[in-house]
Amino acid sequence: MIQLDEIYEVPAALLEIKDAKALHMVFPNPTLLYLEGHHEAPLFVTVLLHGNEDTGLFAIQRILQKYQTHPLPRSLIVFFGNVSAARVGMRRLDGQPDYNRIWPLGTETDTAEGKMVAKVVTKVAAHKPFASIDIHNNTGKNPYYGCVNALDADSLYLASLFARTVVYFETPKGVQSMAMAAHCPAVTVECGKPHLEQGFAHAAEFVDSMLHLSAFPQHAIHQESTVYHTTARVTIPDAYSFGFDREDVDIRLLPELEKDNFSELPAGTVFAYIAEGSEARFHAFDDEGVDHFERYFVVESNKIKLKKPIMPSMITLDERVIRQDCLCYFMESIVPQQQEHGGFDYRLASY
């Protein structure tokens, strides 16, 4: 059983932490922090669902420092997630489930961690939250972007306040934003690589703007925003070894592809090399868990090439993350449909 702690005051030590690895000395267990503000309906923020992604922690630290001597404009609930993985600077510990795959509606809800976050959802939902923000980092080079699991106007507006690039996804299941979307507008914000001052500042500014927002406006997402739909999750089967710039593996990946996140790659782009005589390949799972390798890739002369133009995201060079999660995602843009009232509707678009 995973212990969930609940507190109602900001520990002084939380305001002084310089490294997420020290958080366990303040919060030895996953912790919910409740703070009252001028508007009663709280903003819910989750940080450190992945222990090596520290931007959320330091964004919240800045918010708490700013309002240390005067009231918050809106009530705030913060969930500090995988503090044990943060202690060693890892996404998750070996043997742990991914803390952003265990939320309600996922497939790992029966774990001790899943039961713990189910309590979090129940407790937060009882406060009738105004909005939910899950703060993350990428291990690869990516722009700032917001992710949603619903194409309603409020969720899209929330994401577009963080960045003009918005990604709609239906898998993986069990993510925080998908669970919280049943209770309020919810977004996952991807703040680039961890440990960077500009990421801390951008995330803190976004959280502060949401604390000041009194209501969601009645207009649609900003026309300049671009919305993408995740169509495939690219993974490497456990049976195959892989690496970068190595010859002794089944699949040799190309480090230069990292720079192509959120850029459309043409058909014929080499995505990897496979060992002589090997039948190694990727998986390219759709939202139903069906592998569509042949839709996206072709194997020619020991090269895995793109079969069609595609836009990747979250390509990473971190081999542990690739094995624990995935190599990347593939995306397609959603073309907004003009409506009679003058706005745009993304729900009617064809993927």
C-alpha positions in Angstrom: 0.0 0.0 0.0 1.3 3.4 -0.9 0.8 6.1 1.7 -0.7 9.4 0.6 0.0 12.4 2.8 -2.2 15.5 3.0 -1.1 18.9 4.3 -2.7 22.4 4.4 0.3 24.6 4.9 3.5 25.2 2.9 6.6 23.7 4.6 9.3 26.3 4.7 11.8 23.8 3.4 9.8 23.4 0.2 10.5 27.0 -0.7 14.3 26.5 -0.4 14.8 23.3 -2.3 17.4 23.6 -5.1 17.3 20.0 -6.4 14.3 17.6 -6.8 16.5 14.9 -5.4 16.1 16.6 -2.0 12.3 16.6 -2.0 12.0 13.4 -0.1 13.3 15.2 3.0 10.2 17.4 2.8 7.7 14.9 1.4 8.7 11.3 2.2 5.5 10.1 0.5 3.3 11.3 -2.4 1.6 14.4 -1.0 -1.4 16.5 -1.6 -1.0 20.2 -0.6 -4.3 22.2 -0.2 -4.2 26.0 -0.1 -7.2 28.3 0.0 -7.6 31.3 -2.4 -10.0 34.0 -3.3 -11.9 31.8 -5.8 -13.1 28.7 -4.1 -12.9 26.2 -7.0 -9.3 25.1 -7.0 -6.7 24.8 -9.7 -5.3 21.2 -9.5 -1.6 20.8 -10.5 0.4 17.6 -10.5 4.2 17.6 -10.5 6.9 14.9 -10.6 4.7 12.1 -11.9 8.0 11.3 -13.6 10.8 11.7 -11.0 13.4 13.1 -13.4 11.1 15.9 -14.7 11.6 18.8 -12.3 10.0 21.8 -14.1 6.7 21.3 -12.3 8.3 21.3 -8.9 10.2 24.5 -9.4 7.3 26.2 -11.2 5.1 25.5 -8.1 7.9 26.6 -5.8 7.9 30.0 -7.6 4.1 30.3 -7.2 4.4 29.5 -3.5 7.2 32.0 -3.0 5.2 34.7 -4.8 2.1 34.3 -2.7 4.0 33.6 0.6 2.7 36.8 2.1 -0.6 37.4 0.4 -3.6 35.2 -0.6 -3.8 33.2 -3.7 -6.2 34.5 -6.3 -7.7 31.0 -6.6 -7.5 27.9 -4.3 -4.7 25.5 -5.3 -4.2 21.8 -4.8 -0.8 20.4 -5.7 0.0 16.7 -6.0 3.7 15.8 -5.6 3.9 12.4 -7.2 6.8 10.0 -7.5 9.1 11.4 -4.8 11.0 8.2 -4.5 12.0 8.2 -8.2 12.8 12.0 -7.9 15.2 11.1 -5.1 17.5 9.3 -7.6 16.6 11.4 -10.6 14.8 8.6 -12.5 11.5 8.6 -14.5 10.4 5.7 -12.3 12.2 3.1 -10.2 12.7 -0.4 -11.6 9.6 -2.4 -10.6 7.4 0.7 -10.3 4.6 1.4 -12.7 4.7 4.7 -14.6 3.0 7.3 -12.4 1.4 8.7 -15.5 -0.2 5.4 -16.6 -1.9 4.5 -13.3 -4.8 7.0 -13.2 -8.5 6.0 -13.6 -9.5 4.7 -17.1 -6.0 3.1 -17.5 -4.9 -0.5 -17.4 -2.7 -0.3 -14.3 -5.3 1.0 -11.8 -5.2 -2.2 -9.7 -1.6 -1.5 -8.6 -0.9 0.0 -5.2 0.1 3.2 -6.9 -3.1 3.1 -9.0 -5.3 2.8 -5.9 -3.4 5.7 -4.3 -4.0 8.1 -7.3 -7.6 7.0 -7.4 -7.9 8.4 -3.9 -6.3 11.6 -5.2 -8.9 12.0 -8.0 -11.8 11.4 -5.5 -10.5 13.9 -3.1 -9.8 16.6 -5.7 -13.1 16.0 -7.5 -14.9 16.6 -4.2 -13.6 20.2 -4.4 -15.1 20.8 -7.8 -11.9 21.8 -9.5 -11.8 24.7 -11.9 -9.1 23.2 -14.1 -6.3 20.6 -14.0 -2.7 20.9 -15.1 -0.1 18.1 -15.3 3.4 19.5 -15.7 6.0 17.4 -17.6 9.3 17.6 -19.4 10.6 15.9 -22.6 13.8 13.9 -22.7 14.3 14.9 -26.4 14.3 18.3 -28.1 10.7 19.5 -28.5 8.9 22.9 -28.4 6.6 23.8 -25.6 3.1 22.2 -26.3 -0.1 21.4 -24.5 -1.8 18.0 -24.6 -5.5 17.3 -24.3 -7.7 14.2 -24.3 -10.9 16.1 -25.3 -11.6 18.5 -28.1 -14.0 20.7 -26.2 -13.5 24.5 -26.3 -12.4 24.8 -22.7 -9.7 22.1 -22.9 -8.4 23.5 -26.2 -8.4 27.1 -24.8 -6.5 25.9 -21.7 -3.9 24.2 -23.8 -3.5 27.2 -26.1 -2.8 29.5 -23.2 0.3 27.5 -22.6 1.5 27.2 -26.2 0.2 27.6 -29.7 1.0 23.9 -30.4 -1.7 21.6 -29.1 -1.7 17.8 -29.3 -4.8 15.7 -28.9 -4.2 12.1 -27.9 -6.3 9.1 -26.9 -3.5 6.7 -25.9 -1.7 5.9 -23.7 -4.5 5.4 -21.3 -4.2 6.0 -17.6 -2.7 9.5 -17.8 -3.7 12.2 -15.3 -5.2 14.6 -17.9 -7.6 11.8 -19.2 -8.7 11.0 -15.6 -9.3 14.7 -14.7 -11.0 15.5 -17.9 -14.1 13.9 -16.5 -14.2 16.6 -13.8 -12.9 19.8 -15.4 -10.9 21.1 -18.3 -7.5 19.3 -18.1 -4.2 19.6 -19.9 -0.7 18.1 -19.8 1.9 20.7 -20.5 5.3 19.6 -22.0 7.9 22.1 -20.9 10.9 21.0 -23.0 13.9 19.5 -21.3 14.2 19.5 -17.4 16.5 21.6 -15.3 16.1 24.7 -17.5 15.3 28.2 -16.1 13.2 29.2 -19.1 11.0 26.1 -18.6 10.5 26.9 -14.9 9.5 30.5 -15.7 7.1 29.5 -18.5 5.3 26.9 -16.5 5.1 29.2 -13.5 3.7 32.0 -15.6 1.1 29.6 -17.0 0.0 28.4 -13.6 -0.2 32.0 -12.3 -2.4 33.0 -15.3 -4.8 30.1 -14.5 -4.9 31.2 -10.9 -6.1 34.6 -12.1 -8.6 33.3 -14.7 -12.0 33.8 -13.2 -13.9 31.9 -15.9 -13.3 30.2 -19.3 -14.2 32.6 -22.1 -17.0 31.7 -24.6 -14.8 32.0 -27.7 -13.0 29.3 -29.4 -9.3 28.4 -29.4 -7.0 31.0 -30.9 -7.1 30.7 -34.7 -3.2 30.8 -34.8 -3.0 27.6 -32.8 -2.2 24.3 -34.5 -3.8 21.1 -33.2 -2.3 17.7 -33.9 -3.7 14.2 -33.4 -1.4 11.4 -32.2 -1.9 8.5 -34.6 0.8 6.0 -33.6 3.1 5.2 -30.7 6.4 3.8 -31.9 8.0 1.3 -29.6 10.9 -1.3 -29.8 9.9 -4.9 -29.0 11.7 -6.3 -26.0 13.1 -9.1 -28.1 15.4 -6.6 -30.0 18.5 -4.8 -28.8 19.0 -1.2 -29.8 21.3 1.7 -29.4 22.7 4.8 -31.0 25.9 4.7 -33.1 26.6 1.1 -32.2 27.1 -1.9 -34.5 26.4 -4.7 -32.0 22.7 -4.2 -31.8 19.6 -5.4 -33.7 18.4 -1.9 -34.3 20.8 1.1 -34.7 18.9 4.3 -34.1 19.9 7.7 -35.6 20.6 10.5 -33.0 20.2 13.2 -35.6 16.4 12.4 -35.8 15.9 14.2 -32.4 16.1 17.5 -34.1 13.1 16.6 -36.3 10.5 16.6 -33.6 7.4 18.5 -34.8 8.8 18.7 -38.3 7.3 16.8 -41.2 9.7 14.1 -42.6 9.3 13.0 -46.2 8.7 9.4 -47.3 11.9 7.6 -47.7 13.6 9.1 -44.6 15.8 6.5 -42.9 14.6 5.9 -39.4 17.0 3.2 -38.3 19.4 0.5 -39.6 18.9 -3.2 -38.7 21.6 -5.8 -38.4 22.5 -8.1 -41.3 20.1 -11.0 -41.4 17.9 -9.6 -38.6 14.1 -9.4 -38.8 14.0 -6.6 -36.3 11.3 -4.0 -36.6 9.4 -1.4 -34.6 5.8 -1.5 -33.4 3.6 1.4 -34.4 0.5 1.0 -32.2 -2.7 2.9 -32.9 -5.2 4.0 -30.3 -6.7 0.5 -30.3 -3.4 -1.2 -29.7 -3.1 -2.5 -33.3 0.4 -2.6 -34.8 0.5 -0.7 -38.1 4.3 -1.0 -38.9 3.6 -1.6 -42.6 1.5 1.6 -42.8 4.3 3.8 -41.6 7.5 1.9 -42.5 9.2 -0.1 -45.2 12.4 -2.2 -44.8 14.9 -1.9 -47.7 18.5 -3.0 -47.6 18.7 -3.2 -43.8 17.2 0.2 -43.5 13.8 1.0 -41.8 12.4 3.9 -43.9 9.3 6.0 -43.6 6.7 4.8 -46.1 4.7 8.1 -46.0 5.4 11.7 -44.9 5.0 11.9 -41.1 5.5 14.3 -38.2 7.2 12.7 -35.2 7.2 14.1 -31.6 9.1 13.2 -28.4 11.9 11.4 -30.2 14.4 10.8 -27.4 18.0 9.7 -27.1 17.5 8.3 -23.6 17.7 4.5 -24.0 16.1 3.8 -20.6 13.1 6.0 -21.5 12.8 4.3 -24.9 12.7 0.9 -23.3 10.3 2.0 -20.5 8.0 4.0 -22.7 8.5 4.6 -26.4 10.8 5.9 -29.1 8.4 8.6 -30.3 4.9 9.4 -31.4 3.6 10.1 -34.9 1.1 12.9 -35.5 -1.2 14.4 -38.1 -2.7 17.9 -38.1 -6.4 18.4 -37.4 -7.9 20.9 -39.8 -10.4 23.2 -38.0 -13.8 23.5 -39.6 -15.3 27.0 -39.9 -18.7 27.3 -38.2 -21.7 29.5 -38.9 -21.1 31.5 -35.7 -17.6 32.4 -37.0 -15.6 30.1 -34.7 -13.8 26.9 -35.4 -14.7 23.3 -34.5 -12.0 20.7 -34.3 -14.4 17.9 -33.4 -15.7 17.7 -37.0 -12.3 17.4 -38.5 -11.3 14.2 -40.3 -8.1 12.6 -38.9 
